[in-house]
Amino acid sequence: MELILKQDVQNLGFKDDLVTVKNGYGRNFLIPQGHAQLATPSAKKVLAENLKQRAHKEAKVVNDAKALAEALKAIEIRIIAKAGGEKLFGSITNIDIAAALEKGGQTIERKFITSGVVKRLGKYTASVRLHRDVVVELDYEIIAEQA
């Protein structure tokens, strides 16, 4: 089943992508949730026209995303957490990374941050998707809270 995505869908595609999925996934989840529409010939023509008009605007958005990526790379992320030895009491997730970025002056939604769950002290890397073409790798460090 061919569908046109109306919004970004994790592990499937970005807005306005033409994707092929199994019938059940498209009919029972993507279309009823408003994530996609059927890729009829007329819908494909409308999509092509919209993409052509949006190409000029897209260049500015990509440049803004690249500038934001440079600003994010300049931020040193240090997350302070309670730990017993090397193990953390709890874990560090994208929520904590988003909060640390906000302290640094940049607001990023946590759904665009991919880091996994971290349960030990040390240095790690998270990826932040700012645009479909701009993904930045951020290094961050988890340090123990001093008593």
Secondary structure as GFF3:
##gff-version 3
##sequence-region A 1 147
A	DSSP	beta_strand	2	5	.	.	.	ID=ss1
A	DSSP	beta_strand	18	20	.	.	.	ID=ss2
A	DSSP	alpha_helix	23	25	.	.	.	ID=ss3
A	DSSP	pi_helix	26	30	.	.	.	ID=ss4
A	DSSP	beta_strand	36	38	.	.	.	ID=ss5
A	DSSP	alpha_helix	41	74	.	.	.	ID=ss6
A	DSSP	beta_strand	77	81	.	.	.	ID=ss7
A	DSSP	beta_strand	83	84	.	.	.	ID=ss8
A	DSSP	beta_strand	87	92	.	.	.	ID=ss9
A	DSSP	alpha_helix	94	103	.	.	.	ID=ss10
A	DSSP	three_ten_helix	110	112	.	.	.	ID=ss11
A	DSSP	beta_strand	113	114	.	.	.	ID=ss12
A	DSSP	beta_strand	118	120	.	.	.	ID=ss13
A	DSSP	beta_strand	122	129	.	.	.	ID=ss14
A	DSSP	beta_strand	135	144	.	.	.	ID=ss15
###
